[in-house]
Amino acid sequence: MEKIFEIKHLELISSIVGPNDKNLKVIRQYYDIKLILSAEQIYSNASKEINLILIDLFNMITKLAQTNIIFNERDIIYIIKLLEEKEDKTIIFDFYLNRKQLLVNERGRPIFPKTINQVKYLEYISNYDLVFGIGPAGTGKTYLAVAYAVMLYKTNKIKKIILTRPVVEAGESLGFLPGDIKEKIDPYLIPLYDALYEFLGKKIVEDLISKNVIEIAPLAYMRGRTLDNAFIILDEAQNTTKMQMKMFLTRLGFNSKMVITGDITQVDLKYSKDSGLKDAVSLLRELKDISILKFERIDVVRNPLVQKILERYEDES
């Protein structure tokens, strides 16, 4: 075991190692190493390369703790990933120092962007009427778009929130599923409901839906409409056809924002080349009035065990 760090500011021990040593536990799990705190000294049995990253990590989180910046185990993993990618340490610190709270959720928990790309994404949504957020699941594409929509509604900047996604059948025909059209379609829209419930609470969401202030509907319901004073989110856009995407894009009205999210590597259409999202990004990328943010795998910060499970499945495929 090698001593890699000494905690000189004893009042910061809890922040550095986390409550009940949670920060140390997540590092142990991430690298599959032994990491011990003994008499304010941290010891590691990792390789020299990993230990150098951990030294930078503990210096970083000590600096964050000294400036009263709140961070958790998820941030620990993200900082490690940035350090592995050789990201400038000043950029990492500045990200945590300057990131701004977006809003407070229904339980009173503050919502912050969790990665550098998420900060850029929110800046794009603020500055552009049409934004594409593209990347793998777990990067916060839809979650942050819904959060921003709720923030604008709460500050009276918009009058309506519209959430939509294409209904792509996976093994079952809608015609054979039980219930009316709402009962058939709602399961496809659960992720959108979940995000709204977190930010507003179920009772308020249901009330706003009944008043048509919030509308959650399949993409086909957007045809023939012009959407003014609204925040419109198209989720799972990789499963739109080219014609559906054209139809949706031309719904944008005055004083409205439109965010289109999707993962172009996960197209469920019969032919991947028919994806409206792929086509739109290629066709519109040169337009100055829109913005495209491509999230990377580094933006997916999961529990280390989940990450290892995914790596095993990827190695198997």
N, C-alpha and C positions, 0 to 999 in steps of 0.2 A: 504493500500500500504506500502511495506517495502523497505527501501533503501538498495540496494544490491551492489552498486558500486559507487565510486567517481572517476571522471576523473581528475587526478592530473596534467597531462601534456596537457595543453589546446591546444597546437599546434597539438595534435593528435586526437582531437575530431572528425574531419571529417573522419579520417581513422577508428576510433573505431565504430562510429554509422553509417558510410557509407554516401555517398552523398544523400542528401534529406532523411536522416535517413533510408536508405534502409536496413541496417543490423538489425536495431530494428524492422522494418516491417516484415522481414522474420522470426525473432524469435517469434514475436507476432503470426504470422500465423502458425508456426510450433507447438507451444504449446497452441494456442488459449488462450492467456493471455493478460493482460494489461501491457504495458511496457512504462514508461514515462521518458524522459530526461528533467530535470529541474535544471537550475543553476549548470551544470556539475555533477549533481547527477542522477543516474539511479534508478528508483523505479519499483517494480514489485508486482503484486497481486497473483503470482503463489504459489504453495505449497513449503514447506521447501526443499523438495527433488529437485524440479526443480530449485529453487533459488540457491542451492549449485552448481548445474551444471552451471548456468548462471554466478555465481561469478568466477568459474574456466574459463569459456569461455571468459569473459571480461578481466581477467588477461592474458589469452593466447593471445588474439588479440591485447592487449596493448603491450605485449612483441614483437609480430610480427611487429607492427607498428613502434616500437622503432628501430628495425633493418632494416627498410625500405623494408620489405617483402610484396609483393603485394598479396592481397587476396580479395575475393568477397563474394557475398551472398551464392554462392554454397559452398565455403569453410566454411562459418559459419555453415551451416547445417552439413557438414561432421565432423567438430570439435565437434559439439554437439553430433553427433552419436557416435564418438569415446569416448567422455566423458561418455556417457550413458553406453557404453560397458566397462567402467573402464579401458580404455587404459592408459598406463603410459604417463603422461603429457610431460615428457622429450622426449619420442618417437614422440609424436605429433609435438612438436616444432622442433625437429631435421629433421622430414620429410619436413617441410616447409623451413627450413634453408638450407637443402642440396639438394633438388630436382633440377634437371638440365633441362634447356630448351632443347626440342628435335629439334625443328625447328621453323621457322616463316612461317605462312600460307600466302596465296596469297594476303590477305589484310594487311599484316604486323603485324598480331597479333601473339605473341609468344605462342607456344604450350607446355604446361607442363603436366606431369602426375598429375592427380587430387586426387589420393588415394594412400595409402601405397602399396596396392596390384598392382596398376598400375606401380609403381616404380619397384617392383619385376618382373612384366611381361616384362618390357623393358630390365631389366638386363638378364632375361632368353633368350630373343630374341637375345641379344648381344652375349651371351656366348654359345648358343646351335644352332645347325643346324635345329633341329626339336622341335617345341614348340606347346603344346596344351593350348589354352585359353578357359576355360569352365566356364559358369555361365550365369546369367540372362541377358536379354536385358538391355542396358543402362549402362553397366560396361566398355565400351570403348574397348572391345576385338578386333573388326575389325578396328575401327577408329585408334587406336594406332598402329596396325600392318601396316596399310596403311601408316601412318605417318612415321614409321620406314623405310618402303620400299622406300618412297620418299627421306628420308634423305640419305640412302645408294646410291640411284641413283644420287642424286645431288653431292655426294662426290666421284663418279666414283668407288664405291665398287662393284656395280652390273651393268649389261647391260640391264636387262629386268625385268619388273614387271608383274606378272601374277596373276590375281584375278579370282577366279572361285567359283561356288556354284552349288549344285544339283538343278535341276528344278523339284520341286514336285508340281504337279497340285493340285489346291484346288477348285474343283467344275467345272472347265472348262478344256476341252481337248485342248492341243496346236494345234491339227489339225483343230479345229474349230475357232481358233482365227484368226483375219485378219492379212495380211501382210506376208513378207518373214520370214525366220527363225530368223534373227536378230531382226526384229520388234516384233516377238512373244516372244523372250527370254529377250530382254532388260528390260521390266518392272520388272523381277525378280532380275535384277542386279543394279537397281537404287541406293540402298544404297552404292554400291561400287563406282559408278560414282560420287555420291555426295561427298564422302570423297576425291576422287582425285581432284575434282573441287576446294574444299576448300584449298588444299595444293599447287596446281599448277595453277589453273585457267582453265576455260573451253577451251580456245583457245589452250593452250599448251597441255592439255590432248588430245584433238582431233588430234593435230599434231603428238603427240607421238603414239597414236593409229594407225594413218595412216602409220607411219613408223614401226609399229609392235614392238615398244619398250615397250608399255603397251598393254597387252592383257587381255580382259575381256570376259570370255567365260563360257558356261555351262560345268559341270564336264566331260561330255561324250567326250568333245574335247581333254581331256588330255591323252586319251588312246594311247599307242604305242609311247610315247615321252619320252626323257630323257632331263631334264631341267637343263642345266649348267648356271653358272653366272647369276642366277635369284633369285628374291624374290617371292615366291609363297604363296598365301593366299587362303585357302579353307574356305569359310564362310558358315554358316548354316550347319555345318558338321553333326549335329544330324540327318539330313535327307538323309545321304548317307546309302547305303546298305553295308554289310560287304565286298562284292566283290568290290564295288566302292572304298571303303576306302583302301583296299589292293592295288588296281590299282593305286590310287593316291599316296600313300606313296612310292611306288616303282618308281615314276617319279623323285625323288630327285637326282640331279646330283652333280657335283663338283662345289665348290665355290658358293653354293646356300644355301638359308635358306627357310624353310617351316614353316608356321604358320597355325594351324588348329583351327578354332573357332566354338563354338556352345553351345547350352543349352540343356542338356540331359533331361530336364523336358518338353521340347516343341517339341517332335518328331511327325512329320506329316505323317510318314509312317503308313501303315495299322496296322502293329504290332510293338510296341515300342521296343520289344526285338531284332528286326532285325537291329537296328541302328548301323551303322558302327562306329560311334563315341564311343558309349558305349563299343563296342567290342574292339576297338583299345586301349582305355584307360585301360581296364582290362588286355589286352594281353601284352601291352608294358610298363606298369607302372614301372617294375623293371629294365628296360634298363637304364644304366647310361648316355647314349649319348643323351637322350631326356629329356625334362622338361615339367611338367604339372602344370599349375597354375589354381586353382579353385577360381574364384571370388565369393564373398558373396553378400547378399542383402545390406550390409552396403556400398558396392562400387557403388550402384545405388543412386546417389544423385540428386533428382528431386525437382522441385518446390513443396513447401509444399502442395499446393492445389492438384496437381497431386497425391501426396502420399496419401492424404486423400481419393481421389476418388478411388484409387486402394484398399485401406483398406476396403472401403465400399463394393466393389465388392467381395473381398476375404471373408469378413464376411458373404456375401449373399450366397456364394457357399458352 
